[in-house]
Amino acid sequence: MPREQKLLTALRRSNPLPVDRVGPEIKDRTAPGGTMHGVGLPLVTPFEKNGDVDYERLRDLVGWIEDRGVDFLVPCGSNSEAELMTAGERRRVVETVVDEASVPVLAGTGTPGLRETRQATAGAAEAGADAALVVTPFYYNHDQATLAAYYRELADAASIPVYLYFVPVYTDVRLEPDTVGELAEHGNIVGMKDSSGDIDAFVRTKNRVGEEFSLMVGSGGVVAQALSAGASGAVLALANVAPEGASAIFAAHEVGEHRRARERNADLLELNHAVTAEYGIPGLKWAMRERGAPAGHPRSPHREPDADAQEHLAALVDDLG
């Protein structure tokens, strides 16, 4: 389906909450130059019990999420279990999501090495992704100058815009505010997902980039604070299980109801903690299935949550209504 037709389809979708409306019209969350705006999510990858990727269930999941109101999708992110997939599986996942989606697609393409990341980014571009989300190179230790050179070389060669991805809890790698400020001057580096949860560092980074740089928060516990600090949007694991609630935080912020945004964020703190820090991806997928989402199963070495975890998650999901 052509991208223009997909967008028209998306604009016709009915949303259970007024997450995109600031008046009678639904807003397009894609800013010029491939930047993202609003709420996206690192889309989980449904696996069968034997560990195979369930591509048909993935298609169903795209529709389930979109029907509940998000602005863009991020396949092959951290919560997609991308690091547990082969390069071929990752490419096919991106192709499947782009083919099915009616909203913009920010594809995760980062790996520890530049050559493989270049190949993955080129594949995402060929599939029709709108931009690439590229995690900091990890495993080996690199200084800030090396990280900056890596991103510049990638952005020079990429045919789609590049987003930096800063997630120290997984990589033990930091992107310092000064480094981000320098990289923001590159014409093809258009934004960053900051999953550090560090509001002080977030504000320091915001002060070093221009208004056109799309600085997004990736930590569900501090969404409202980050939006008040100048975030252009959010990419949240939480939005897999509670897309309506996550989008409602942004909607309240966008119309100036900042207290309401903080209250909405507070209402989701326990669920966010449970499906991220406490039970991780297995807990996230279990909670999604409890809501009726076609989330599939986690891939080994992940294991399904135990009975106590399931009881806790069920209570939190019930609170969503």
C-alpha positions as CSV (number, residue, x, y, z in Angstrom):
1,M,0.0,0.0,0.0
2,P,1.5,3.4,-0.9
3,R,2.6,5.6,2.0
4,E,0.0,8.3,1.1
5,Q,-2.8,5.8,1.1
6,K,-1.7,4.4,4.4
7,L,-1.7,7.9,5.9
8,L,-5.2,8.6,4.7
9,T,-6.3,5.2,6.2
10,A,-4.7,6.2,9.5
11,L,-6.5,9.6,9.5
12,R,-9.8,7.8,9.1
13,R,-9.2,5.4,12.0
14,S,-11.4,6.1,15.0
15,N,-9.6,6.5,18.4
16,P,-11.1,5.7,21.7
17,L,-9.4,8.7,23.3
18,P,-8.9,12.2,21.7
19,V,-5.1,11.6,21.6
20,D,-4.5,13.3,18.3
21,R,-7.1,16.0,18.3
22,V,-6.6,19.6,19.1
23,G,-9.9,20.6,17.4
24,P,-11.8,18.8,14.7
25,E,-8.9,17.6,12.7
26,I,-6.4,14.8,13.4
27,K,-2.8,16.0,13.3
28,D,-0.1,14.4,11.2
29,R,2.7,13.6,13.7
30,T,5.5,13.3,11.1
31,A,7.4,16.6,10.9
32,P,9.4,17.5,7.8
33,G,12.7,15.7,7.2
34,G,11.6,12.3,8.7
35,T,11.4,13.5,12.3
36,M,8.8,12.0,14.7
37,H,6.4,13.7,17.0
38,G,4.0,12.3,19.5
39,V,3.9,8.9,21.0
40,G,5.6,5.8,19.5
41,L,6.5,2.4,20.9
42,P,9.2,-0.2,20.5
43,L,6.8,-2.7,19.0
44,V,7.2,-6.2,20.6
45,T,7.9,-9.0,18.2
46,P,5.5,-11.9,18.5
47,F,7.2,-15.3,18.6
48,E,5.6,-18.7,18.6
49,K,6.3,-21.0,21.5
50,N,9.0,-22.7,19.5
51,G,10.8,-19.4,19.0
52,D,9.9,-18.7,15.4
53,V,8.8,-15.2,14.4
54,D,5.0,-15.1,14.0
55,Y,4.8,-12.7,11.1
56,E,1.0,-13.0,10.7
57,R,0.5,-12.2,14.4
58,L,2.9,-9.2,13.9
59,R,0.6,-7.9,11.3
60,D,-2.4,-8.3,13.6
61,L,-0.5,-6.5,16.4
62,V,0.2,-3.5,14.2
63,G,-3.6,-3.1,13.7
64,W,-4.3,-3.7,17.4
65,I,-1.9,-0.9,18.4
66,E,-2.9,1.6,15.8
67,D,-6.6,1.2,16.6
68,R,-5.8,2.4,20.1
69,G,-4.0,5.6,19.0
70,V,-0.3,6.0,18.6
71,D,1.6,8.2,16.2
72,F,4.4,6.0,15.0
73,L,5.9,2.5,15.4
74,V,9.4,1.4,16.2
75,P,10.1,-2.2,15.1
76,C,13.4,-3.8,16.1
77,G,13.9,-1.7,19.2
78,S,15.0,-3.0,22.6
79,N,11.6,-4.3,23.6
80,S,11.3,-5.9,20.2
81,E,14.0,-8.4,21.3
82,A,16.0,-7.3,18.2
83,E,19.3,-8.5,19.8
84,L,17.8,-12.0,19.8
85,M,17.0,-12.0,16.1
86,T,19.1,-12.7,13.1
87,A,19.8,-9.9,10.6
88,G,17.4,-11.5,8.1
89,E,14.6,-11.7,10.7
90,R,15.1,-8.1,11.7
91,R,14.8,-7.0,8.1
92,R,11.7,-9.1,7.5
93,V,10.1,-7.7,10.7
94,V,10.7,-4.1,9.4
95,E,9.3,-5.0,6.0
96,T,6.2,-6.5,7.6
97,V,5.6,-3.5,9.9
98,V,6.1,-1.0,7.1
99,D,3.8,-3.0,4.8
100,E,1.0,-3.1,7.4
101,A,1.4,0.2,9.2
102,S,-0.7,3.3,8.5
103,V,1.6,5.5,10.6
104,P,5.3,6.4,10.2
105,V,7.9,3.8,11.0
106,L,11.2,4.4,12.8
107,A,13.1,1.2,12.3
108,G,15.8,0.0,14.8
109,T,18.9,-0.7,12.8
110,G,21.8,-0.4,15.3
111,T,24.4,-3.0,16.0
112,P,27.9,-2.9,17.6
113,G,29.6,-2.6,14.3
114,L,29.3,0.1,11.6
115,R,29.2,-2.3,8.6
116,E,26.3,-4.3,9.8
117,T,24.5,-1.1,10.9
118,R,24.9,0.4,7.5
119,Q,23.5,-2.8,5.9
120,A,20.5,-2.8,8.3
121,T,19.8,0.9,7.7
122,A,20.0,0.4,3.9
123,G,17.6,-2.5,4.3
124,A,15.2,-0.4,6.3
125,A,15.3,2.3,3.8
126,E,14.5,-0.2,1.0
127,A,11.6,-1.5,3.0
128,G,10.1,2.0,3.2
129,A,10.9,3.0,6.8
130,D,10.8,6.7,7.4
131,A,13.9,6.9,9.6
132,A,16.4,4.7,11.5
133,L,16.9,4.4,15.2
134,V,20.5,3.6,15.9
135,V,21.6,2.4,19.3
136,T,25.1,3.4,20.5
137,P,27.7,0.8,19.6
138,F,28.2,-1.4,22.6
139,Y,30.2,-4.4,23.9
140,Y,33.6,-2.7,23.4
141,N,34.4,0.6,25.1
142,H,34.4,3.7,23.0
143,D,35.2,7.3,23.8
144,Q,32.9,10.1,22.8
145,A,35.0,11.0,19.8
146,T,34.7,7.5,18.5
147,L,30.9,7.4,19.0
148,A,30.6,10.7,17.2
149,A,32.7,9.5,14.2
150,Y,30.5,6.3,14.0
151,Y,27.3,8.3,13.8
152,R,28.7,10.7,11.3
153,E,29.9,8.0,9.0
154,L,26.6,6.2,9.2
155,A,24.6,9.4,8.6
156,D,26.7,10.3,5.6
157,A,25.9,7.0,3.9
158,A,22.2,6.7,5.0
159,S,19.4,7.5,2.6
160,I,16.9,8.0,5.5
161,P,17.2,10.2,8.6
162,V,19.1,8.9,11.6
163,Y,18.0,9.0,15.2
164,L,20.5,8.5,18.0
165,Y,19.5,5.9,20.7
166,F,20.8,6.4,24.2
167,V,19.9,3.5,26.5
168,P,22.7,3.0,29.1
169,V,20.8,0.4,31.1
170,Y,21.3,-2.0,28.3
171,T,24.6,-0.8,26.7
172,D,26.5,0.8,29.6
173,V,27.4,3.5,27.0
174,R,26.7,7.2,27.5
175,L,26.1,9.8,24.9
176,E,27.1,13.1,26.6
177,P,25.1,16.2,26.0
178,D,28.1,17.9,24.2
179,T,28.4,15.0,21.9
180,V,24.7,15.1,21.0
181,G,25.0,18.8,20.4
182,E,27.8,18.3,17.9
183,L,26.0,15.5,16.1
184,A,22.8,17.5,15.9
185,E,24.6,19.8,13.5
186,H,24.7,16.9,10.9
187,G,22.0,17.4,8.3
188,N,21.0,13.7,8.4
189,I,21.0,13.2,12.2
190,V,17.5,14.5,13.1
191,G,16.8,13.4,16.7
192,M,17.5,11.1,19.6
193,K,15.6,8.7,21.9
194,D,16.9,9.2,25.4
195,S,16.1,6.2,27.6
196,S,18.4,7.2,30.5
197,G,15.6,8.5,32.7
198,D,18.0,11.3,33.7
199,I,16.0,14.5,33.4
200,D,19.1,16.7,34.3
201,A,21.1,15.2,31.4
202,F,18.0,15.5,29.2
203,V,17.7,19.2,29.8
204,R,21.4,19.7,29.3
205,T,21.1,17.9,26.0
206,K,18.0,19.9,25.0
207,N,20.0,23.1,25.7
208,R,22.6,22.0,23.1
209,V,20.4,21.2,20.2
210,G,18.2,23.3,17.9
211,E,14.4,23.3,18.0
212,E,14.3,21.2,14.8
213,F,16.1,18.4,16.6
214,S,13.5,15.8,17.7
215,L,14.6,14.9,21.3
216,M,12.3,12.1,22.6
217,V,12.0,10.5,26.0
218,G,12.2,6.7,26.3
219,S,11.5,6.3,30.0
220,G,7.8,5.8,30.9
221,G,8.3,7.0,34.5
222,V,9.3,10.6,33.5
223,V,7.3,11.2,30.3
224,A,5.4,14.2,31.6
225,Q,8.5,15.8,33.1
226,A,10.5,15.3,29.9
227,L,7.6,16.8,27.8
228,S,7.6,19.9,30.1
229,A,11.4,20.0,29.6
230,G,11.0,20.2,25.8
231,A,10.7,16.6,24.5
232,S,9.1,16.4,21.1
233,G,7.5,13.1,22.0
234,A,8.1,9.7,23.5
235,V,9.0,6.1,22.6
236,L,7.6,3.9,25.4
237,A,7.5,0.2,26.1
238,L,4.5,1.0,28.2
239,A,2.6,2.0,25.0
240,N,2.6,-1.7,23.9
241,V,0.2,-2.6,26.7
242,A,-1.4,0.9,27.3
243,P,-1.3,2.8,24.1
244,E,-4.4,4.8,25.0
245,G,-2.9,5.9,28.4
246,A,0.5,6.7,27.0
247,S,-1.0,8.8,24.2
248,A,-3.3,10.6,26.7
249,I,-0.2,11.9,28.6
250,F,1.0,13.5,25.4
251,A,-2.4,14.8,24.4
252,A,-2.8,16.5,27.8
253,H,0.6,18.1,27.5
254,E,0.0,19.3,24.0
255,V,-3.1,21.3,24.9
256,G,-1.4,22.8,27.9
257,E,-2.9,20.6,30.6
258,H,0.4,19.9,32.3
259,R,-1.1,18.9,35.6
260,R,-3.3,16.4,33.9
261,A,-0.4,15.0,32.0
262,R,1.5,14.5,35.3
263,E,-1.5,12.8,36.8
264,R,-1.9,10.5,33.8
265,N,1.7,9.6,34.0
266,A,1.4,8.9,37.7
267,D,-1.5,6.6,37.1
268,L,0.7,4.4,34.9
269,L,3.8,4.4,37.0
270,E,3.3,1.0,38.6
271,L,2.3,-0.7,35.4
272,N,5.3,0.9,33.6
273,H,7.7,-0.3,36.3
274,A,6.2,-3.8,36.2
275,V,6.6,-4.3,32.4
276,T,10.1,-2.8,32.3
277,A,12.4,-2.9,35.3
278,E,10.5,-5.6,37.3
279,Y,9.4,-8.3,34.8
280,G,11.0,-7.1,31.6
281,I,9.9,-8.2,28.1
282,P,8.3,-11.5,29.3
283,G,6.1,-9.5,31.7
284,L,5.3,-6.9,29.0
285,K,4.1,-9.6,26.6
286,W,2.1,-11.4,29.3
287,A,0.3,-8.2,30.2
288,M,-0.4,-7.5,26.5
289,R,-1.9,-10.9,26.1
290,E,-4.0,-10.3,29.2
291,R,-5.4,-7.3,27.4
292,G,-6.1,-9.3,24.3
293,A,-3.2,-8.1,22.2
294,P,-1.6,-10.6,19.8
295,A,1.9,-10.2,21.5
296,G,3.1,-13.8,21.2
297,H,5.7,-15.3,23.5
298,P,9.2,-14.2,24.5
299,R,12.2,-15.7,22.8
300,S,14.8,-17.7,24.7
301,P,16.7,-17.1,27.0
302,H,13.7,-15.1,28.2
303,R,11.2,-17.1,30.2
304,E,7.5,-16.6,30.9
305,P,6.7,-14.8,34.2
306,D,6.0,-17.0,37.2
307,A,2.6,-17.3,38.9
308,D,3.2,-14.5,41.4
309,A,4.3,-12.1,38.6
310,Q,1.2,-13.0,36.5
311,E,-1.0,-12.3,39.5
312,H,0.6,-8.9,40.0
313,L,0.4,-8.1,36.3
314,A,-3.2,-9.1,36.0
315,A,-4.1,-6.7,38.8
316,L,-2.3,-3.9,37.1
317,V,-4.0,-4.6,33.8
318,D,-7.4,-4.8,35.4
319,D,-6.8,-1.2,36.7
320,L,-6.6,0.0,33.1
321,G,-10.3,-0.8,32.7
